[in-house]
Amino acid sequence: MAFLSYGAAAYVDALPNHAPAHVYVVAVEGKSISRGRSTSYDLALAPWGDQPAREVSVSSDLYGQVDIGGDVCVAAYVDLAVEV
């Protein structure tokens, strides 16, 4: 199982949130590579928690470690950010 992260959210509060993350195990439903000026490695994730299915961009290293039908861990932080 791989752990990946994407899109650090902007801080909304002046004080950092030290609340623990809620971790979800999420199925990888698809993979794609987009080539152009740069190369983008994307994973299609199944719905998790109250979130709909979505695509997330990941590093090429992580992309190579994850298989379709495999799982990744998604860490959700209350009022702060989401890491996949």
N, C-alpha and C positions, 0 to 999 in steps of 0.2 A: 504494500500500500504506500502510496506516495503522498507527500504533503507539499502543497504549492501555495503561492500567494499571488494576489493581484491587486492592483489599484488601491493604494493607501488613501483613505478618505481624509479630507481636510479636517482639522480639529475645529469643532464647533464651540467647545467650552474652553475657557482659559486654563482650567485645571485638567491634567490628564486623567483618563479613566483607567483605574487599576482593577476593574472588575474582571473576573476570569472569563475566558471565551467559552462559548458553547460549541462543541465540536460535533460535526455531522460526518458520517461516512456516506459518500456520494458516488454513484455509479457513473462511469465514463461511457457515454452513448455514441461518441464519434470523435474523430480526429481529422484535422485538415491543416494543410500548409498553404499559405498564400505568399506568392513571390511577386515582387515589384521592385521598388526602390530599396525596400528591405524585406526580409523574410519574417513572416508571422506564423507562430506555431499555436494552434488553437485546439482546445478540448471542448466538446459538447457535453455538459453535465446534466444529469437528471435533476428534477426538482428536489429541493431539500428544505427542511424547516418550513417557513412560509414563503420561500423564494421559488419563482418559476424556473423551469429549465433554462439554461443560458450557456453561451459560449464564453470561454475565458482564454486569454492569451497567456502562454507559459514560456519558459525558457526552452531552448532546444534540448538541453540535457534532460529536463523533466519530461518533455514530450517523448523522448526516446525510452524512458523508463515505464511509461504508462501504456497499458493495452486497452483496446475497446472491450468493454465488459468488466474491466478491472475497477477498483475503487480508489478514490482519493479522499483525504480528510479536508473538510472545510471548517475553518474556525470563524465564528461570528462573534463580534464584540458589540455589546450593547452601546448604542449611541456613539460609536466611534468609527469602526472600520470592519471590513470583512476580509479575511484571508482564506484563499482556497489552496 
